[in-house]
Structures are given as structure tokens and as C-alpha cells.
């Protein structure tokens, strides 16, 4: 069954999920952040079927998150490097790690983010770059942006009128 594409959606979350919403994609990016580059490294780490891995790597290359670069001519072999767009996903990856530790690790965290200078665990939060305030502060909410269509504007206007966040 073919799924519906979200790439034309006005919602930036839906558009992002179109590129990374399949769990293998996020795990491939996680492994790329941890230094893996080659097909066999990803396959060994994930235990994923080779045909599925090839599809996911191709999709990440097409989405501009990874770059495919040859490292061997005979036989032709490629490595997969994070692009700037891919590196920008690191904060999302770390937020998922912290959220998973907080809500889905009853035995305790199995992976931590640590400060390499102090050895202390880090607890990531999203912060507004301009004010330095956490985005969880109630002063922040989403609104329709300048490129929003009528449907998106109406959705956000309804939420504002109701006092809710869309």
C-alpha cells in the first residue's frame, strides 16, 4: 500500500517527517553522528536488510541529509557523509535521546549526552537563540508564517481564539 506524501504540506513537521519519518532513517542518521560512513558499517550496526538499507540511504541522499562519495573504484563502493542539512538534525537526535531516556527507559538511561570537559551528563532543552529563554516557556507558541496558506492560517487562528496551541 502506497502512503500519502507529506512533502507538499504546509506543516514543517510533516515536511520533515517526509524526509526522516521512517525509523530506519533516524537510526541511520544516529549512526552517522557516531562516525559510521560505509554501507557495511550501517548494516552491521542496525541489522537491517540490505535492500531496505539501500532504499533508506538513497532517500537520505535525495533529501540532502547525506552525501554519497566513492571510496573505492574496484569494486565501486561509496561512503555516506552528513551534509550541513544532515548535521542540523543532531539537535533533533539529541532531543529524541533525552525524551526517550525521560519517558521510555524504566531501567534507566543506556545512552547519555555528556560534557567531555567535565564528564557531567547534559540535559538538552530547546532555547530561543535571541532571548535565551526555553521554548517550553508559555510566552512561546506557533503562529501562521508569511508563506502560510488559508487553511494553515485558519487552523492557527482557531487555536489562538480558543486559547490553545495548534
Buried (B, 14 or more C-beta within 10 A) or exposed (E): EEEEEBEEBBBEEBBBBBBBBBEBBBBBBBBBBEEBBBBEBBBEBBEBEEEEBEBBBEBBBEBEBBBEEEEEEEEEEBBBEBBEBBBEBBEBBBEBBBEEBEEEEEEEEEEEEEEEEEEEEEEEEEEEEEEEEEEEEEEEEBEBEEEBEEEBBEBBEEBBEEEEEB
